[in-house]
């Protein structure tokens, strides 16, 4: 069976990405095809040392895409892939997946140096006989939703806007790494969360653990932690005195959790 394939990196799987994937599902139903998502296991810019702060870990992104109701294929973005000419990339999709419809966002680029554009996809569709569906931008407050815009909102502390574009509150999960406990003796207990190194992280937080105890907090993301650790982690600190507007702020600071969910909120 031919496939209608949604194409993209999909960092954050935000509402614009979901519009592309839903368009692939709709085109598959219309054309009697199988809906599919094609992406890479890591952000393509990581190969060149230029990866932006991620909105999801790669495993979270793959899991989210896998739950969208489509077949999912995720390839490693290698130097060989980076050197692939745009037309060769499209031919690969036809030969490997029997692509009958390419579905992409309005600003999608592909192939060597991102030289492929949506206009080229349309021309190649005519040449090779596959349908093309280009999805217009999803707008939020008069501007197109994008991963870049969401990162900018997070960096500026506009976390509510980021959550609206993501379709869910921005959050980070990770194991809690035990340190020296100095913060607790100062009435500022900290939870040192591993695995944040590549993530986009604002300062204000709500923290959730299974105990569901409410507590406000602030996250600190310095190059090195407040108290040196091995390996280095970044620190989420509770009980800070700053004003925080939040819907749920959760963390049992009198316990020793093994993992945490950090939900970010706007600073007042």
Secondary structure, 3 states (H helix, E strand, C coil): CCEEEEECCCCCCCHHHHHHHHHHHHHHHHHCCEEEEEEECCCHHHHHCCCCCECCCHHHHHHHHHCCCCEEEEECCCHHHHCCCHHHHHHHHHHHHCEEEEEEECCCCECHHHCECHHHHHHHHHHHCCEEEEECCCEECCEECCHHHHHHHHHCCCHHHHHHHHCCCCEEEEEEECCCCHHHHCCCCEEEECCCCCECCCCEEEEECCCCCECEEEEECCCCCCCCCCCCCEEEEECCCCCECCCCCECCCCCCCCEEEEEECCEC
